[in-house]
Amino acid sequence: MMPYITSMFMPRTKGDRPEIIPPGCVNLGLLGQFVETKDDVVFTVESSVRTAMQAVYGLLKLNRPVLSLIHI
């Protein structure tokens, strides 16, 4: 089953989506539009790229900023 397209616009609260790197995980990062992100719009491809960058940087313990594709 897939979420409805309107699910991204439904009211939600912190904690109803999983973290990008779930607590205790050392080799699993979640990405895409249905993870917990801070100060981001989830309905863009760019947000999916940023969550992927956050997952990779976090798992590899890289101290790099997550860039906006608009500024690249």
Summary of the structure (lengths in Angstrom):
residues: 72
radius of gyration: 12.8
end to end distance: 35.6
largest distance: 36.8
contacts: 139
relative contact order: 0.17
helix: 32%
strand: 0%
